[in-house]
Amino acid sequence: MLTRSSSILVWCAIIAGALMLPACTPTYDWREVRGNDAPFVVVLPAKPSSYSRPVNLDGIRVTMTMTAAEVDGITFAVGSAQVPDPAAVQPALNAMKTAMVKNIHGTIRHEKSSVSAAGPIPSIDIEATGTPAANSGSRPVILFARFAAKDRRIYQTVVIGPEKAVPRDAVDMFFTSFKLD
């Protein structure tokens, strides 16, 4: 049986624990997002923004749409574009991969080809490190990227942020949530 003083201590502990719960809530507010111009679904950790612009993928001109969200300096993004013919798919994927690594003045640490979680669609996964704008004293970043295609549509899913700050479980959550409709 609890005495009055031990009962007060128990209630104080319960109240203190309840007050600490908001401090323990995750930074990520995962939400399902569907592509506006491409048939995909993914979960993003914050409200996303989308934009489109023309890009040149090593001579292959496409309009790429990016849907991205940022949390604590870590960006989660899905890019997609449609290439003019099926023969352009693999060169366009290679050009996207090369451009992503060059953007961070990076080096690929790991690269593997696999079947993606999006179904029986081959993908290339990379992990790279680098320093964007190397001459400006920028901090090292880590890049996780997956490149895949279905028919003439190409996709890149990307997580990039400070090298020591990107949680692997968030990267896994993001990549495994990506599905093609």
SVG drawing of the C-alpha trace seen along z (x, -y; Angstrom):
<svg xmlns="http://www.w3.org/2000/svg" viewBox="-2 -30 40 38">
<polyline fill="none" stroke="black" stroke-width="0.4" points="0.0,0.0 1.3,-3.4 1.7,-6.1 0.5,-9.6 4.0,-10.8 4.9,-7.9 1.5,-8.4 2.4,-12.1 5.8,-11.0 4.1,-8.5 1.7,-11.2 4.6,-13.7 6.5,-11.1 3.5,-10.5 2.9,-14.2 6.6,-14.8 6.6,-12.0 3.5,-13.4 5.1,-16.8 8.2,-15.3 6.1,-13.5 6.0,-16.5 9.8,-16.7 10.0,-13.1 7.8,-13.5 9.7,-12.8 10.8,-15.7 9.3,-13.8 5.7,-14.2 5.4,-11.4 2.6,-11.8 1.7,-10.0 2.3,-12.0 1.3,-11.1 3.1,-12.4 1.3,-15.1 2.8,-14.3 4.1,-10.8 2.4,-7.7 4.1,-7.2 3.3,-7.3 5.8,-7.9 5.9,-9.1 7.7,-12.3 8.6,-13.7 7.0,-17.1 4.7,-19.1 6.4,-18.9 6.9,-21.4 6.9,-20.5 8.4,-22.2 9.3,-21.3 12.1,-22.5 13.8,-21.5 17.1,-19.5 19.7,-18.1 20.7,-14.6 23.8,-14.2 22.1,-15.3 18.6,-13.9 16.3,-16.9 13.4,-16.3 11.2,-18.2 12.0,-16.9 9.5,-17.3 10.8,-17.3 8.7,-16.8 10.7,-17.4 10.5,-18.0 13.1,-19.2 13.5,-18.5 16.5,-19.7 18.6,-20.3 17.9,-16.9 16.2,-16.8 14.0,-14.0 13.0,-14.2 11.5,-12.3 12.4,-13.4 10.7,-12.1 10.8,-12.7 9.7,-11.0 12.4,-10.3 11.6,-10.5 12.2,-6.8 13.0,-3.6 16.6,-3.6 17.2,-6.8 16.2,-5.3 19.5,-3.8 21.6,-6.7 19.3,-9.2 19.5,-7.2 23.3,-7.1 23.3,-10.9 21.1,-11.6 23.4,-9.5 26.5,-11.2 24.9,-14.7 23.8,-14.0 27.4,-12.9 28.9,-15.9 26.5,-18.3 28.1,-17.4 31.7,-17.1 31.3,-13.5 32.6,-10.1 30.4,-7.0 31.0,-4.8 28.6,-2.0 26.6,-1.2 24.4,1.8 21.8,2.8 18.7,4.5 15.0,5.0 13.3,2.0 10.5,2.1 8.4,0.5 8.0,3.9 10.0,5.9 11.7,2.8 15.5,2.8 17.1,0.0 20.6,-1.4 21.2,-2.5 24.1,-4.6 25.6,-6.1 28.0,-9.0 29.8,-11.6 31.0,-15.0 31.1,-18.7 28.8,-20.9 30.5,-24.1 33.8,-22.7 35.5,-26.1 33.0,-27.9 33.8,-25.9 30.6,-23.9 30.2,-21.0 30.4,-17.3 27.1,-15.8 25.9,-12.2 23.7,-11.3 21.5,-8.3 19.9,-7.9 17.9,-5.3 17.5,-5.5 14.8,-3.4 12.6,-3.4 9.3,-2.0 8.6,-2.2 9.9,-5.6 9.5,-7.3 12.7,-7.7 12.8,-8.3 15.3,-9.3 14.6,-9.1 17.1,-11.1 18.0,-11.8 20.8,-14.3 22.0,-16.1 24.8,-16.6 27.0,-13.5 26.6,-12.8 22.9,-13.8 21.0,-11.7 19.1,-8.9 19.4,-5.6 15.9,-4.5 14.4,-7.6 16.3,-6.8 14.9,-3.2 11.4,-4.5 11.5,-6.9 13.0,-4.4 10.8,-1.5 7.6,-3.6 8.3,-4.6 5.9,-2.7 4.8,-3.1 1.1,-3.3"/>
</svg>
